[in-house]
């Protein structure tokens, strides 16, 4: 099997991240379903991306917000690691086609359904795009809850914090599929499926991170 940049840089990233935090994986999977798979997670820091990537045995093509392309470094990283950008707040047909292509090739797609980082740390309302893609391609969904990455920036606030290595937890759930729908899913169905996805993520987070999904009720999927 041909090694990619993604594969070759994983050991380096694993070591580098150890200098920034004490990361811990829970329920790490040795094997995931073959075929189309969407990895979904809450989003606290850009470091969520490499930490999730290290914890999943399959290569992930992450969808990043288009604002990342304002930085040449971020643009280059997105390109090298097989990701692509999406225009937030609009129907981005180009990004949708690329997402479908990733899944049609049996690859793994990475999406943060909130659409942006949560500055308040709490889980925000999810957007329906993830559910739409998953329903259209009948893809498995792998939920992940990340907590603690927001504390890494404290290292750089003051020189006295340079040796500070906060604990970060990447809690990996079980793959699931959304309920089968007849025909084109309506907006109501997409909203219901989005709630299912977000509750799966919320269940993997400490209560203080669950935000609008903080109740114990879980839609049946």
BALOBA-1460 file (C-alpha; in Angstrom, 3 decimals):
// residues 221
<rec num="1" residu="x" x="0.000" y="0.000" z="0.000"/>
<rec num="2" residu="x" x="1.362" y="3.416" z="-0.995"/>
<rec num="3" residu="x" x="2.144" y="5.689" z="1.962"/>
<rec num="4" residu="x" x="0.791" y="9.237" z="1.847"/>
<rec num="5" residu="x" x="1.875" y="12.441" z="3.580"/>
<rec num="6" residu="x" x="-1.045" y="11.812" z="5.939"/>
<rec num="7" residu="x" x="0.414" y="8.428" z="6.949"/>
<rec num="8" residu="x" x="4.032" y="9.557" z="7.182"/>
<rec num="9" residu="x" x="3.364" y="12.549" z="9.420"/>
<rec num="10" residu="x" x="1.164" y="10.750" z="11.935"/>
<rec num="11" residu="x" x="4.091" y="9.690" z="14.225"/>
<rec num="12" residu="x" x="5.520" y="13.221" z="14.163"/>
<rec num="13" residu="x" x="2.124" y="14.733" z="14.998"/>
<rec num="14" residu="x" x="1.622" y="12.229" z="17.838"/>
<rec num="15" residu="x" x="4.912" y="13.260" z="19.448"/>
<rec num="16" residu="x" x="4.395" y="16.972" z="18.877"/>
<rec num="17" residu="x" x="0.944" y="16.952" z="20.442"/>
<rec num="18" residu="x" x="2.379" y="15.290" z="23.561"/>
<rec num="19" residu="x" x="4.330" y="18.502" z="24.191"/>
<rec num="20" residu="x" x="1.108" y="20.506" z="24.088"/>
<rec num="21" residu="x" x="-1.234" y="18.349" z="26.144"/>
<rec num="22" residu="x" x="-1.842" y="15.026" z="27.876"/>
<rec num="23" residu="x" x="-4.273" y="13.544" z="25.386"/>
<rec num="24" residu="x" x="-6.232" y="10.394" z="26.094"/>
<rec num="25" residu="x" x="-8.454" y="8.324" z="23.796"/>
<rec num="26" residu="x" x="-11.471" y="6.500" z="25.138"/>
<rec num="27" residu="x" x="-13.053" y="3.582" z="23.288"/>
<rec num="28" residu="x" x="-10.448" y="3.769" z="20.531"/>
<rec num="29" residu="x" x="-11.378" y="1.562" z="17.577"/>
<rec num="30" residu="x" x="-9.017" y="-0.889" z="15.897"/>
<rec num="31" residu="x" x="-11.548" y="-1.544" z="13.158"/>
<rec num="32" residu="x" x="-14.249" y="0.639" z="11.630"/>
<rec num="33" residu="x" x="-16.937" y="-0.184" z="9.061"/>
<rec num="34" residu="x" x="-15.682" y="-0.365" z="5.496"/>
<rec num="35" residu="x" x="-17.112" y="2.008" z="2.943"/>
<rec num="36" residu="x" x="-18.553" y="5.504" z="3.384"/>
<rec num="37" residu="x" x="-17.996" y="6.868" z="6.895"/>
<rec num="38" residu="x" x="-18.600" y="10.344" z="8.339"/>
<rec num="39" residu="x" x="-16.712" y="11.324" z="11.501"/>
<rec num="40" residu="x" x="-18.583" y="14.009" z="13.469"/>
<rec num="41" residu="x" x="-17.422" y="15.919" z="16.536"/>
<rec num="42" residu="x" x="-17.874" y="19.053" z="18.587"/>
<rec num="43" residu="x" x="-15.280" y="21.733" z="17.851"/>
<rec num="44" residu="x" x="-13.241" y="23.689" z="20.431"/>
<rec num="45" residu="x" x="-9.846" y="24.272" z="18.786"/>
<rec num="46" residu="x" x="-8.086" y="23.719" z="15.452"/>
<rec num="47" residu="x" x="-6.079" y="21.065" z="17.321"/>
<rec num="48" residu="x" x="-9.245" y="18.928" z="17.381"/>
<rec num="49" residu="x" x="-8.436" y="17.998" z="13.778"/>
<rec num="50" residu="x" x="-5.015" y="16.337" z="14.272"/>
<rec num="51" residu="x" x="-6.112" y="14.740" z="17.556"/>
<rec num="52" residu="x" x="-9.148" y="13.148" z="15.912"/>
<rec num="53" residu="x" x="-7.046" y="12.141" z="12.916"/>
<rec num="54" residu="x" x="-4.555" y="10.327" z="15.155"/>
<rec num="55" residu="x" x="-7.311" y="8.424" z="16.936"/>
<rec num="56" residu="x" x="-8.994" y="7.024" z="13.820"/>
<rec num="57" residu="x" x="-7.370" y="4.181" z="11.829"/>
<rec num="58" residu="x" x="-8.721" y="5.522" z="8.527"/>
<rec num="59" residu="x" x="-7.574" y="8.656" z="6.701"/>
<rec num="60" residu="x" x="-10.076" y="11.485" z="7.129"/>
<rec num="61" residu="x" x="-10.834" y="14.228" z="4.598"/>
<rec num="62" residu="x" x="-11.916" y="17.123" z="6.824"/>
<rec num="63" residu="x" x="-14.238" y="19.883" z="5.668"/>
<rec num="64" residu="x" x="-12.878" y="23.270" z="6.795"/>
<rec num="65" residu="x" x="-14.575" y="26.649" z="6.717"/>
<rec num="66" residu="x" x="-13.493" y="28.817" z="3.785"/>
<rec num="67" residu="x" x="-11.979" y="31.402" z="6.154"/>
<rec num="68" residu="x" x="-9.064" y="28.998" z="6.676"/>
<rec num="69" residu="x" x="-7.871" y="29.850" z="3.169"/>
<rec num="70" residu="x" x="-7.037" y="33.392" z="4.297"/>
<rec num="71" residu="x" x="-3.953" y="31.848" z="5.895"/>
<rec num="72" residu="x" x="-1.438" y="30.379" z="3.411"/>
<rec num="73" residu="x" x="-0.359" y="27.856" z="6.073"/>
<rec num="74" residu="x" x="-3.893" y="26.639" z="6.702"/>
<rec num="75" residu="x" x="-4.582" y="26.521" z="2.957"/>
<rec num="76" residu="x" x="-1.512" y="24.379" z="2.387"/>
<rec num="77" residu="x" x="-2.344" y="22.026" z="5.258"/>
<rec num="78" residu="x" x="-5.913" y="21.541" z="4.034"/>
<rec num="79" residu="x" x="-4.637" y="20.691" z="0.543"/>
<rec num="80" residu="x" x="-1.843" y="18.342" z="1.685"/>
<rec num="81" residu="x" x="-4.114" y="16.305" z="3.925"/>
<rec num="82" residu="x" x="-6.884" y="15.869" z="1.390"/>
<rec num="83" residu="x" x="-9.429" y="18.207" z="2.945"/>
<rec num="84" residu="x" x="-11.485" y="20.962" z="1.319"/>
<rec num="85" residu="x" x="-13.391" y="24.075" z="2.324"/>
<rec num="86" residu="x" x="-17.052" y="25.017" z="2.492"/>
<rec num="87" residu="x" x="-18.781" y="28.383" z="2.291"/>
<rec num="88" residu="x" x="-20.646" y="28.814" z="5.570"/>
<rec num="89" residu="x" x="-24.195" y="30.168" z="5.557"/>
<rec num="90" residu="x" x="-24.830" y="29.182" z="1.943"/>
<rec num="91" residu="x" x="-25.528" y="26.096" z="-0.140"/>
<rec num="92" residu="x" x="-22.028" y="25.291" z="-1.420"/>
<rec num="93" residu="x" x="-22.564" y="22.980" z="-4.381"/>
<rec num="94" residu="x" x="-18.848" y="22.499" z="-5.011"/>
<rec num="95" residu="x" x="-18.194" y="21.380" z="-1.428"/>
<rec num="96" residu="x" x="-21.227" y="19.084" z="-1.550"/>
<rec num="97" residu="x" x="-19.952" y="17.396" z="-4.712"/>
<rec num="98" residu="x" x="-16.537" y="16.884" z="-3.121"/>
<rec num="99" residu="x" x="-18.145" y="15.401" z="0.005"/>
<rec num="100" residu="x" x="-20.149" y="12.985" z="-2.141"/>
<rec num="101" residu="x" x="-17.012" y="12.070" z="-4.081"/>
<rec num="102" residu="x" x="-15.106" y="11.237" z="-0.884"/>
<rec num="103" residu="x" x="-17.910" y="8.930" z="0.247"/>
<rec num="104" residu="x" x="-18.439" y="7.420" z="-3.218"/>
<rec num="105" residu="x" x="-14.779" y="6.387" z="-3.112"/>
<rec num="106" residu="x" x="-15.434" y="4.610" z="0.191"/>
<rec num="107" residu="x" x="-13.359" y="7.101" z="2.124"/>
<rec num="108" residu="x" x="-13.868" y="8.863" z="5.450"/>
<rec num="109" residu="x" x="-15.259" y="12.395" z="5.712"/>
<rec num="110" residu="x" x="-14.717" y="14.628" z="8.757"/>
<rec num="111" residu="x" x="-17.386" y="17.200" z="9.665"/>
<rec num="112" residu="x" x="-17.975" y="19.519" z="12.620"/>
<rec num="113" residu="x" x="-21.795" y="19.842" z="12.449"/>
<rec num="114" residu="x" x="-21.794" y="23.078" z="14.475"/>
<rec num="115" residu="x" x="-20.070" y="24.737" z="11.531"/>
<rec num="116" residu="x" x="-17.500" y="26.593" z="13.643"/>
<rec num="117" residu="x" x="-15.592" y="26.442" z="16.909"/>
<rec num="118" residu="x" x="-17.640" y="26.958" z="20.038"/>
<rec num="119" residu="x" x="-16.176" y="29.990" z="21.812"/>
<rec num="120" residu="x" x="-18.372" y="29.270" z="24.825"/>
<rec num="121" residu="x" x="-17.235" y="25.605" z="24.851"/>
<rec num="122" residu="x" x="-20.833" y="24.367" z="24.908"/>
<rec num="123" residu="x" x="-22.316" y="22.330" z="22.072"/>
<rec num="124" residu="x" x="-24.223" y="24.564" z="19.658"/>
<rec num="125" residu="x" x="-27.137" y="23.807" z="17.370"/>
<rec num="126" residu="x" x="-26.057" y="21.498" z="14.575"/>
<rec num="127" residu="x" x="-26.532" y="22.331" z="10.893"/>
<rec num="128" residu="x" x="-28.524" y="19.984" z="8.665"/>
<rec num="129" residu="x" x="-25.780" y="19.498" z="6.056"/>
<rec num="130" residu="x" x="-24.241" y="16.508" z="7.808"/>
<rec num="131" residu="x" x="-27.584" y="14.701" z="8.011"/>
<rec num="132" residu="x" x="-28.308" y="15.496" z="4.359"/>
<rec num="133" residu="x" x="-24.985" y="13.999" z="3.233"/>
<rec num="134" residu="x" x="-25.320" y="10.935" z="5.470"/>
<rec num="135" residu="x" x="-28.883" y="10.221" z="4.305"/>
<rec num="136" residu="x" x="-28.013" y="10.742" z="0.648"/>
<rec num="137" residu="x" x="-25.092" y="8.297" z="0.790"/>
<rec num="138" residu="x" x="-26.425" y="5.912" z="3.471"/>
<rec num="139" residu="x" x="-23.122" y="6.417" z="5.277"/>
<rec num="140" residu="x" x="-22.117" y="5.239" z="8.721"/>
<rec num="141" residu="x" x="-21.577" y="8.034" z="11.238"/>
<rec num="142" residu="x" x="-18.885" y="7.900" z="13.931"/>
<rec num="143" residu="x" x="-19.541" y="10.383" z="16.772"/>
<rec num="144" residu="x" x="-16.691" y="11.849" z="18.843"/>
<rec num="145" residu="x" x="-16.720" y="14.086" z="21.901"/>
<rec num="146" residu="x" x="-13.633" y="16.240" z="22.512"/>
<rec num="147" residu="x" x="-12.993" y="18.069" z="25.777"/>
<rec num="148" residu="x" x="-9.984" y="20.042" z="26.980"/>
<rec num="149" residu="x" x="-8.428" y="21.303" z="23.732"/>
<rec num="150" residu="x" x="-9.612" y="24.826" z="24.543"/>
<rec num="151" residu="x" x="-7.165" y="24.846" z="27.475"/>
<rec num="152" residu="x" x="-4.096" y="24.416" z="25.253"/>
<rec num="153" residu="x" x="-4.078" y="28.094" z="24.327"/>
<rec num="154" residu="x" x="-3.457" y="28.890" z="28.023"/>
<rec num="155" residu="x" x="0.102" y="27.623" z="27.472"/>
<rec num="156" residu="x" x="0.872" y="30.671" z="25.399"/>
<rec num="157" residu="x" x="-0.856" y="33.323" z="27.518"/>
<rec num="158" residu="x" x="2.039" y="33.617" z="29.930"/>
<rec num="159" residu="x" x="5.597" y="32.304" z="29.914"/>
<rec num="160" residu="x" x="4.918" y="30.593" z="33.260"/>
<rec num="161" residu="x" x="2.436" y="28.326" z="31.462"/>
<rec num="162" residu="x" x="4.875" y="26.926" z="28.891"/>
<rec num="163" residu="x" x="5.231" y="23.635" z="30.792"/>
<rec num="164" residu="x" x="1.477" y="23.396" z="31.367"/>
<rec num="165" residu="x" x="0.041" y="20.328" z="29.618"/>
<rec num="166" residu="x" x="-3.743" y="20.194" z="30.047"/>
<rec num="167" residu="x" x="-5.636" y="16.933" z="29.944"/>
<rec num="168" residu="x" x="-7.539" y="16.375" z="26.717"/>
<rec num="169" residu="x" x="-10.059" y="13.573" z="26.211"/>
<rec num="170" residu="x" x="-11.141" y="12.272" z="22.818"/>
<rec num="171" residu="x" x="-14.144" y="10.044" z="23.507"/>
<rec num="172" residu="x" x="-15.028" y="7.859" z="20.510"/>
<rec num="173" residu="x" x="-18.561" y="6.505" z="20.173"/>
<rec num="174" residu="x" x="-20.038" y="3.635" z="18.202"/>
<rec num="175" residu="x" x="-20.729" y="3.899" z="14.448"/>
<rec num="176" residu="x" x="-24.411" y="4.180" z="13.555"/>
<rec num="177" residu="x" x="-26.691" y="4.905" z="10.633"/>
<rec num="178" residu="x" x="-29.603" y="7.316" z="10.486"/>
<rec num="179" residu="x" x="-33.128" y="5.895" z="10.134"/>
<rec num="180" residu="x" x="-34.068" y="4.869" z="6.629"/>
<rec num="181" residu="x" x="-36.228" y="7.462" z="4.866"/>
<rec num="182" residu="x" x="-38.528" y="7.020" z="1.918"/>
<rec num="183" residu="x" x="-37.686" y="9.289" z="-0.985"/>
<rec num="184" residu="x" x="-36.077" y="12.710" z="-0.642"/>
<rec num="185" residu="x" x="-35.803" y="13.645" z="3.070"/>
<rec num="186" residu="x" x="-37.871" y="16.697" z="3.995"/>
<rec num="187" residu="x" x="-36.505" y="19.556" z="6.096"/>
<rec num="188" residu="x" x="-38.335" y="18.127" z="9.108"/>
<rec num="189" residu="x" x="-36.630" y="14.761" z="8.623"/>
<rec num="190" residu="x" x="-33.230" y="16.426" z="8.195"/>
<rec num="191" residu="x" x="-33.786" y="18.409" z="11.393"/>
<rec num="192" residu="x" x="-34.743" y="15.250" z="13.282"/>
<rec num="193" residu="x" x="-31.691" y="13.400" z="11.983"/>
<rec num="194" residu="x" x="-29.459" y="16.341" z="12.895"/>
<rec num="195" residu="x" x="-30.749" y="16.099" z="16.470"/>
<rec num="196" residu="x" x="-29.913" y="12.389" z="16.473"/>
<rec num="197" residu="x" x="-26.352" y="13.125" z="15.363"/>
<rec num="198" residu="x" x="-25.860" y="15.917" z="17.896"/>
<rec num="199" residu="x" x="-27.231" y="13.868" z="20.793"/>
<rec num="200" residu="x" x="-24.791" y="11.085" z="19.944"/>
<rec num="201" residu="x" x="-21.974" y="13.637" z="20.231"/>
<rec num="202" residu="x" x="-23.409" y="15.126" z="23.437"/>
<rec num="203" residu="x" x="-23.495" y="11.726" z="25.132"/>
<rec num="204" residu="x" x="-19.701" y="11.529" z="24.711"/>
<rec num="205" residu="x" x="-19.077" y="14.887" z="26.418"/>
<rec num="206" residu="x" x="-19.032" y="15.987" z="30.064"/>
<rec num="207" residu="x" x="-22.350" y="17.587" z="31.024"/>
<rec num="208" residu="x" x="-20.799" y="21.074" z="31.127"/>
<rec num="209" residu="x" x="-19.958" y="20.834" z="27.401"/>
<rec num="210" residu="x" x="-23.337" y="19.620" z="26.146"/>
<rec num="211" residu="x" x="-24.970" y="23.021" z="25.688"/>
<rec num="212" residu="x" x="-28.328" y="22.914" z="23.899"/>
<rec num="213" residu="x" x="-28.161" y="19.109" z="23.921"/>
<rec num="214" residu="x" x="-27.666" y="18.888" z="27.664"/>
<rec num="215" residu="x" x="-30.848" y="17.009" z="28.508"/>
<rec num="216" residu="x" x="-30.744" y="13.251" z="28.896"/>
<rec num="217" residu="x" x="-33.358" y="12.563" z="26.233"/>
<rec num="218" residu="x" x="-31.959" y="10.838" z="23.157"/>
<rec num="219" residu="x" x="-33.892" y="10.686" z="19.875"/>
<rec num="220" residu="x" x="-34.233" y="7.122" z="18.707"/>
<rec num="221" residu="x" x="-32.187" y="6.387" z="15.602"/>
